[in-house]
Amino acid sequence: MLEEQKKAGIEAEERYRHAIATKIRSELNSAEEEFREIEQSIWNKIQDFLNSNVGMWLLSSVLVTGGAGLYQNMQHSYEEKLHNKTQLIVLKFEIANRIQNMKYFWRKASTVKDGDFALRSVFQSKTPINPDVEKINLSVLYFNLYQLIGQQNQEVLDIVRKLEDAEFELQAQKPADPLSVDIKKEALTLINRLEQLLIQDNATSK
């Protein structure tokens, strides 16, 4: 019976990871297409202007030397925006992935060892969305997210610190000891609150 539950849990995790990976690919493709359309629109307008009499005069007398620099600046700007958009997507999904992992394993935890395993997602991903963020702790992921969206939620950072402290406290206990009901309830409340705040942050950062 235990093996069947474990197998079902692994299968559920794999389905979740596949869904997340599919969503990320979709979001990245959408972002790239959006920037391509913007760039094409701008260059269409520039081309229309350059084909006019005034545009031809400017092109021949002023922009011949500066045109390459202008193009490079525009290209750099779009590449930077695309990079930031990509990073934002990766961070959001990695954070959501960590929270779901903690929530799933914490609910099933019955011993100190189980609880410690569940809360390790605060420090390292069990099922990473992207290898670049696999070993980055949750507080740094949130810091990087807030750098991109230009706002910070102090409550989120406080909750992450409390979960870090809880994981350290579990390490000091005997792995085979039963997990305290009060500790389990308190940590689950924190994890659920963190999930709610992530949803709110996602809604305000679109």
N, C-alpha and C positions, 0 to 999 in steps of 0.2 A: 504494500500500500504506500509506504514511504517512498519507494523507488518510483512508483507511478506519479506521485505528487511532484517529485523532483524533476522527472522527465517532462511533466506538463509545464512546470515553471520555466524550464530551459526553452521549451518550444514557444512559450508566451514571450520570453525575452527575445528570441530570434525573430518572431513576427514583429515585435515592437521595433527592433533595430532595422529590419527591412523597411518598415513603414517610414521611419525617420530618414533613412538614407534616400528613399524615393522622394520624400518631401524636400530634402535639401537639394537634390539634383534639379527638381522642378523649380525651386526658388532661385537657384543660381542661373538656370537657363532663362528664367523670366527677367532677372536683373540684367544679364548680358544683352538680351534682346531689347530691353528698355533703353540702355545706353547706346546701343547701335542705332536705334530709331532717332534718338535725340541728336546724335552726331550727324546722321544722314540729313536730318532736317536743317541743321545749322549750315552744313556744307552746301545744301541746295540753295539756301538763301544767299550764301556767299558767292556761289557760282552765278546766280541771277544778277547779283550786283556787279560782279566782275565783267559780265558780258555786256553791261551797259556802257555808254560813252564815258561817263564819269569813272566807272570802275576800271575801264581800260587805261585811262589816263593815270589813275592812282597806281595801278599795277605796274605801269612802265616807269613812273617817276618816283614812287615812294616805297612800294611794298616789295620790290624785287628782292632786296636784301633782308627785309624784316619778315617776309612771309614764312620762311622756314622756321624762324624762331616762334612766330605766332602759332604755327601748326604744332610745333613741339610742346608749347605751353598748353594748348588745348588737349593734346593727346595725353599729356601727363595728368591734367586735371581729371579727365575721364577715367584714366587708369586708377587714379587714387580713389575716386568715388566708387568704382567697381570693386576695388580691394576692400574698402570700408564696408560696402554692402555685403560682400562675401563673408568678411569677418563677423559682422553682426549676425548673419544667419547661423554661422557655425557656433558662435557663443550662445545664442538663444537655444539652439537645439541641444548643445552639450549640457547646458545647465538643466534644461528640462529632463534630459536623459539621466543625469545624476540624481535629480529629485525623485524620478520615478523608480530608479533602482533602490534608493534608500527606503522609499515608501513600501515597495514590494517586500524587500527582505526584512525590514523592521517589523512589519505586521506579522511575519511568520517567525520572528525570533522568539526563542524560549529560554535560551541560555545567554550568559555574558559573551561567550564566543560568537554566538549568532548576532548579537547586538553590535559587537565590535566590527564584524564583517559588514553589516548593513551600513554602519556610519563611516566606513572607510571611503565611501563615495565622496565624502567631503574633501578628501585629499587626492584621490586618484580614481579615474573612471574604470569601472569594471567592463563596460561595453562601449568603448570610445567611438564617438561619431567621427572624429578626425584625430589622427596620431599627433598632430601639433599641439593639441590641448589635453591629451590623455593623462599626463602627469602634472598638470597645473591644478592647484587646489581651488576649491570653489570660491573662496574670497577673492582670489586674483582674477578668476573668470568674471565675477561680478564687477570688479574694478575696471577691467578692460571693456566690459559691456557699457558701463556708465560713462566711460571716456568717449565712446562712440555716439551714444544717444544724448549726451550733454546734460544728464540729470543723475542724481544719486538718491538712493532710498536707504536711509540710515537704519530703518527697521530690518531690512534684509541683511545688512552687514552684521547687525547685532545677533540675529538668529543664527547666521552661519558661525559666528564665534561661539555661541552657546552649544551648537552641535559639535564643533571642534573640541570644546571642553568636555562634552559628554563622552566623546570617543576616547580621549585621554584618560578619563576616569575609569572607563571600562577596561582599559589596558592594565590598570593597577589591580583589578579584581581577578579572582580565579575563573578561568574560562568555562569550567564545568558548572559553576554556580548558576542557579536559576536567575533569570532577568527579573528585576524588581518590577512589579505591576505599575507602581507610581512612576518609575523612570521610563518605562515603556509608553505610558500614557502621555507624559510630559514631552518626550521626544517626538512622538507621533503628532502631537498638537503643533509643535514647531515646524515639522516637515510639511504638514498640511497648510500652515500659514505661509510658508515659503512658496509653496505652489500657487497659492492665491495671489501673492504679491508678484510673482513672475507673470501671471496672466495679466495683471493690471499694468505692469511695466510694458509688456508686449503691445497692449492696446493703446497706450499713450505714445509709444515710439514709432508707430506705423507712419 
